[in-house]
Amino acid sequence: MQIYRHIPKSGSHFPCVLTIGNYDGIHLGHQELINGLLIKSKELKIESAIMIFEPHPKEFFTSKDAPSRLTSLREKIEFFIEKKIDRVYIVKFNKSFANMSGANFVLKLKNQLSTKTILVGEDFRYGINRDSGIKDLEKSGIETLIVKEITIDDKRVSSTQIREALSLGELGLAKDLLGRHYSISGKVIYGDQRGREIGFPTANIHMFHNRPPIKGVFAVKLNDKFGVANLGTRPTITGISKLLLEVHVLDFSRDLYGQHVHITFLKKIRDEVKFKSIEELKIQIKKDIANAKTFLKNYD
């Protein structure tokens, strides 16, 4: 897979089938677009391509009010690699790009990306002030295919709905919308060893998410090992401001430092609580581990 951090110059690419979006979460609706992209790419015998944006447009326009991210850039790339996408364009969303007219954007797709076919959702908009839409695309000379939205219980699958489910601890609903369990990936880094000091050593995960949409104590998998994770601010021990993801891996004592791991969230056990003492915290951690083991015993 080729990754581009810009829109290349004219004439530098073979023809492609393209889809465009933020792909935050890569939920069932996004997967429908990707599957359609791959089918059309094979049908036309040309390359498949995806265009995404960094930062997320909402982070550019309203950084303080922007929603939390479901999926980091690295996690998106990992998913695209798994799907065997040929090209990914990571376009910098800045003032210049935001002010680009719809007509000029389409010219770049045609002349600089050699786009022959484009797949988009029913609500796709583009150009300055989102003033262009599907009808404009259809007049552009690029074959335009519309992928219908995915609904569950008469509700449109969306990143917003997934964020809400995760924030409420409804991991089953989030799984239904994503088509898989919610997960976070990151590198295992050295921490302050507080978990080891109180008898529950943890793997500290450096997250690429500044504000993940999920908090609390969970039964999880770290790669293929089960564990108990705390995603929060550790109010009893230090009360840090930035969210920290720590995983106590069950029945496991090997060194994980430096490894890139995936944390899959299976069940929420409880919200994070500030305890009066370390001893109270230790008692609760034992209960959390017992609850997790009871759940995991029957986990398929």
MIFI-526519 format. One record per residue (C-alpha): residue number from 1; z, y negated, x. Coordinates in Angstrom, 3 decimals, decimal comma. Last residue first. Layout:
<rs>
(NUM (Z Y X)) ...
</rs>
This chain:
<rs>
(300 (23,506 16,858 -16,571)) (299 (26,993 15,357 -16,572)) (298 (29,703 17,624 -17,958)) (297 (31,875 17,647 -14,842)) (296 (30,754 14,071 -14,174)) (295 (32,715 12,733 -17,145)) (294 (35,931 14,499 -16,226)) (293 (35,437 13,553 -12,563)) (292 (34,996 9,900 -13,494)) (291 (38,151 9,876 -15,580)) (290 (40,130 11,483 -12,729)) (289 (38,719 8,975 -10,233)) (288 (39,618 6,082 -12,528)) (287 (43,135 7,456 -13,034)) (286 (43,635 7,670 -9,257)) (285 (42,292 4,117 -8,958)) (284 (44,835 3,001 -11,583)) (283 (47,772 4,389 -9,597)) (282 (46,459 2,751 -6,431)) (281 (46,148 -0,610 -8,210)) (280 (49,712 -0,394 -9,471)) (279 (50,858 0,283 -5,897)) (278 (48,812 -2,663 -4,609)) (277 (50,802 -4,941 -6,905)) (276 (50,603 -7,069 -10,045)) (275 (47,136 -5,806 -10,939)) (274 (44,044 -7,955 -11,488)) (273 (41,611 -6,048 -13,703)) (272 (37,939 -5,035 -13,401)) (271 (36,559 -3,709 -16,676)) (270 (36,691 0,003 -17,400)) (269 (35,021 3,389 -16,946)) (268 (31,372 2,418 -17,348)) (267 (29,098 5,435 -17,140)) (266 (26,092 6,520 -15,057)) (265 (25,291 3,655 -12,686)) (264 (22,919 4,790 -9,935)) (263 (23,680 3,391 -6,470)) (262 (20,734 3,735 -4,104)) (261 (21,302 3,785 -0,347)) (260 (19,950 2,177 2,812)) (259 (21,985 3,622 5,685)) (258 (23,625 1,429 8,315)) (257 (27,071 2,932 7,928)) (256 (27,135 6,180 5,937)) (255 (29,637 8,159 8,050)) (254 (30,664 11,473 6,479)) (253 (33,853 12,025 4,451)) (252 (32,779 13,253 1,025)) (251 (34,731 14,853 -1,807)) (250 (33,952 11,966 -4,154)) (249 (32,216 8,903 -2,747)) (248 (34,293 5,753 -3,225)) (247 (31,690 3,052 -3,756)) (246 (32,145 -0,678 -3,197)) (245 (29,852 -3,396 -4,589)) (244 (31,099 -6,926 -3,941)) (243 (30,552 -9,956 -6,156)) (242 (30,986 -13,262 -4,357)) (241 (34,119 -15,334 -5,027)) (240 (36,684 -13,102 -3,321)) (239 (40,047 -12,418 -4,968)) (238 (41,602 -10,699 -1,982)) (237 (43,427 -7,523 -2,951)) (236 (44,215 -7,694 -6,681)) (235 (41,173 -9,794 -7,671)) (234 (38,628 -7,506 -5,956)) (233 (35,623 -9,703 -6,921)) (232 (33,466 -7,237 -8,816)) (231 (31,409 -4,065 -8,712)) (230 (33,756 -1,126 -8,273)) (229 (32,130 2,251 -7,869)) (228 (33,366 5,799 -8,379)) (227 (31,401 8,635 -6,815)) (226 (28,837 11,385 -7,116)) (225 (26,523 12,247 -4,232)) (224 (22,701 12,475 -4,471)) (223 (21,897 8,874 -3,521)) (222 (25,236 7,258 -4,310)) (221 (25,723 8,462 -7,874)) (220 (27,978 6,561 -10,206)) (219 (31,035 6,612 -12,485)) (218 (31,799 2,948 -13,007)) (217 (34,381 0,191 -12,550)) (216 (33,479 -3,342 -13,609)) (215 (30,579 -5,761 -13,512)) (214 (26,861 -5,763 -14,460)) (213 (24,150 -8,396 -14,640)) (212 (23,857 -8,695 -10,842)) (211 (24,240 -12,241 -9,535)) (210 (23,034 -12,618 -5,963)) (209 (21,209 -9,290 -6,013)) (208 (20,045 -8,082 -2,573)) (207 (23,269 -6,120 -2,317)) (206 (25,115 -5,201 0,877)) (205 (26,956 -2,052 -0,154)) (204 (30,472 -1,282 1,058)) (203 (31,090 2,460 1,249)) (202 (34,673 3,084 0,241)) (201 (37,780 4,774 1,621)) (200 (40,494 5,414 -0,978)) (199 (43,896 5,782 0,698)) (198 (45,215 2,227 0,566)) (197 (44,127 1,445 4,130)) (196 (40,743 3,111 3,624)) (195 (39,984 0,802 0,713)) (194 (41,085 -2,227 2,704)) (193 (38,711 -1,341 5,576)) (192 (37,527 -4,973 5,915)) (191 (33,920 -3,997 5,309)) (190 (31,222 -2,589 7,561)) (189 (27,827 -2,327 5,890)) (188 (25,986 0,247 3,776)) (187 (22,563 -1,212 3,014)) (186 (21,372 -1,849 -0,510)) (185 (20,048 -0,422 -3,749)) (184 (21,139 -1,093 -7,309)) (183 (20,567 1,272 -10,219)) (182 (20,153 1,319 -14,000)) (181 (19,491 4,813 -15,299)) (180 (15,907 5,573 -16,292)) (179 (13,379 4,697 -19,007)) (178 (14,479 1,094 -18,660)) (177 (15,099 0,463 -22,362)) (176 (16,725 3,848 -23,017)) (175 (18,786 3,562 -19,811)) (174 (20,040 0,118 -20,839)) (173 (21,087 1,565 -24,188)) (172 (23,020 4,335 -22,454)) (171 (24,581 1,885 -20,000)) (170 (26,175 -0,194 -22,734)) (169 (28,688 -1,921 -20,444)) (168 (28,430 -5,196 -22,374)) (167 (26,806 -7,009 -19,409)) (166 (24,448 -4,060 -19,019)) (165 (23,270 -4,226 -22,633)) (164 (22,775 -7,996 -22,450)) (163 (20,782 -7,743 -19,241)) (162 (18,620 -5,015 -20,814)) (161 (17,859 -7,148 -23,885)) (160 (16,844 -10,065 -21,665)) (159 (14,575 -7,820 -19,563)) (158 (12,689 -6,910 -22,725)) (157 (11,897 -3,972 -24,981)) (156 (10,914 -5,433 -28,353)) (155 (13,239 -4,391 -31,162)) (154 (12,103 -2,234 -34,089)) (153 (14,533 0,527 -33,134)) (152 (12,825 0,673 -29,720)) (151 (9,685 -1,398 -29,210)) (150 (7,025 -1,420 -26,505)) (149 (4,644 -4,387 -26,475)) (148 (0,906 -3,834 -26,732)) (147 (-1,209 -3,858 -23,582)) (146 (-4,092 -6,332 -23,807)) (145 (-7,141 -5,667 -21,636)) (144 (-9,171 -8,589 -20,278)) (143 (-12,506 -8,049 -18,498)) (142 (-12,822 -11,096 -16,270)) (141 (-15,687 -13,379 -17,341)) (140 (-13,345 -16,286 -18,026)) (139 (-13,695 -16,401 -21,816)) (138 (-11,261 -13,495 -22,304)) (137 (-8,776 -15,173 -19,994)) (136 (-8,839 -18,349 -22,085)) (135 (-8,204 -16,325 -25,253)) (134 (-5,311 -14,583 -23,496)) (133 (-3,427 -17,739 -22,625)) (132 (-3,532 -21,134 -21,012)) (131 (-1,120 -24,075 -21,376)) (130 (1,814 -22,404 -19,668)) (129 (3,042 -25,895 -18,709)) (128 (0,609 -25,724 -15,769)) (127 (-1,268 -22,391 -15,796)) (126 (-0,339 -19,054 -17,341)) (125 (0,661 -17,322 -20,572)) (124 (0,941 -13,603 -21,466)) (123 (2,478 -12,912 -24,894)) (122 (0,477 -9,759 -25,724)) (121 (1,026 -8,222 -22,317)) (120 (-1,528 -8,303 -19,528)) (119 (-4,146 -6,079 -17,899)) (118 (-6,878 -7,724 -15,827)) (117 (-10,296 -6,318 -14,935)) (116 (-12,816 -7,340 -12,275)) (115 (-10,486 -9,267 -9,962)) (114 (-12,140 -10,082 -6,639)) (113 (-8,817 -11,421 -5,300)) (112 (-10,164 -14,674 -3,855)) (111 (-13,119 -15,446 -6,126)) (110 (-12,092 -14,033 -9,495)) (109 (-8,299 -14,347 -9,352)) (108 (-8,567 -17,680 -7,560)) (107 (-10,960 -18,957 -10,216)) (106 (-8,477 -17,828 -12,876)) (105 (-5,769 -19,956 -11,295)) (104 (-8,098 -22,956 -11,137)) (103 (-8,832 -22,697 -14,872)) (102 (-5,157 -22,304 -15,766)) (101 (-4,318 -25,492 -13,922)) (100 (-1,997 -25,336 -10,921)) (99 (1,151 -27,423 -11,284)) (98 (3,562 -24,485 -10,988)) (97 (1,709 -23,282 -7,876)) (96 (2,109 -26,610 -6,119)) (95 (5,721 -26,995 -7,194)) (94 (6,682 -23,556 -5,883)) (93 (6,369 -19,918 -6,953)) (92 (5,513 -18,094 -3,743)) (91 (3,128 -15,277 -4,661)) (90 (4,030 -11,710 -3,731)) (89 (0,667 -9,965 -4,075)) (88 (0,948 -6,178 -4,183)) (87 (-2,007 -3,936 -3,361)) (86 (-2,926 -0,240 -3,698)) (85 (-0,252 0,875 -6,192)) (84 (0,920 4,387 -5,342)) (83 (3,526 4,632 -8,142)) (82 (6,257 5,373 -5,581)) (81 (5,067 2,403 -3,517)) (80 (5,274 0,182 -6,595)) (79 (8,846 1,336 -7,251)) (78 (9,927 0,672 -3,661)) (77 (8,305 -2,765 -3,821)) (76 (10,259 -3,615 -6,977)) (75 (13,490 -2,466 -5,343)) (74 (12,787 -4,653 -2,296)) (73 (12,199 -7,684 -4,501)) (72 (15,523 -7,127 -6,263)) (71 (15,661 -5,781 -9,805)) (70 (17,804 -6,791 -12,771)) (69 (18,066 -10,398 -11,758)) (68 (20,617 -12,686 -13,365)) (67 (19,170 -15,239 -15,730)) (66 (18,328 -18,761 -14,534)) (65 (20,695 -21,469 -15,801)) (64 (21,594 -23,000 -12,445)) (63 (18,093 -22,513 -10,997)) (62 (16,288 -24,086 -13,956)) (61 (12,611 -24,551 -12,992)) (60 (12,442 -22,466 -9,814)) (59 (14,892 -19,767 -10,901)) (58 (13,013 -19,551 -14,217)) (57 (9,785 -18,991 -12,265)) (56 (11,350 -16,008 -10,415)) (55 (11,345 -16,916 -6,737)) (54 (9,176 -15,259 -5,709)) (53 (6,397 -14,183 -8,068)) (52 (4,578 -10,935 -8,812)) (51 (0,889 -9,967 -8,686)) (50 (-0,019 -6,282 -9,007)) (49 (-3,184 -4,607 -7,727)) (48 (-5,065 -1,355 -8,316)) (47 (-8,168 -0,674 -6,213)) (46 (-11,581 0,318 -7,580)) (45 (-12,948 3,623 -8,909)) (44 (-13,576 2,103 -12,359)) (43 (-11,791 4,949 -14,189)) (42 (-9,246 5,401 -11,408)) (41 (-8,294 1,723 -11,513)) (40 (-8,247 1,769 -15,316)) (39 (-5,741 4,639 -15,359)) (38 (-3,608 3,023 -12,654)) (37 (-3,448 -0,306 -14,487)) (36 (-2,648 1,366 -17,793)) (35 (0,282 3,157 -16,144)) (34 (1,451 -0,145 -14,641)) (33 (1,241 -1,966 -17,970)) (32 (3,151 0,804 -19,774)) (31 (5,705 0,747 -16,953)) (30 (6,305 -2,947 -17,550)) (29 (7,041 -2,273 -21,224)) (28 (9,307 0,644 -20,339)) (27 (11,358 -1,462 -17,920)) (26 (10,411 -2,620 -14,424)) (25 (13,747 -4,434 -14,305)) (24 (12,223 -7,811 -13,473)) (23 (8,474 -7,212 -13,409)) (22 (7,741 -10,918 -12,905)) (21 (4,191 -10,603 -14,156)) (20 (0,506 -10,083 -13,385)) (19 (-1,767 -7,051 -13,662)) (18 (-4,936 -6,548 -11,663)) (17 (-7,863 -4,126 -11,415)) (16 (-9,538 -4,680 -8,068)) (15 (-12,765 -5,494 -6,261)) (14 (-12,740 -5,374 -2,433)) (13 (-11,013 -8,259 -0,681)) (12 (-11,531 -11,060 1,842)) (11 (-14,302 -12,912 0,014)) (10 (-12,298 -16,046 -0,657)) (9 (-9,008 -16,557 1,157)) (8 (-5,930 -14,514 0,386)) (7 (-3,335 -15,348 -2,306)) (6 (-0,051 -15,287 -0,419)) (5 (2,704 -12,969 0,757)) (4 (0,415 -9,934 0,709)) (3 (1,563 -6,308 0,667)) (2 (-0,925 -3,467 1,245)) (1 (0,000 0,000 0,000)) 
</rs>
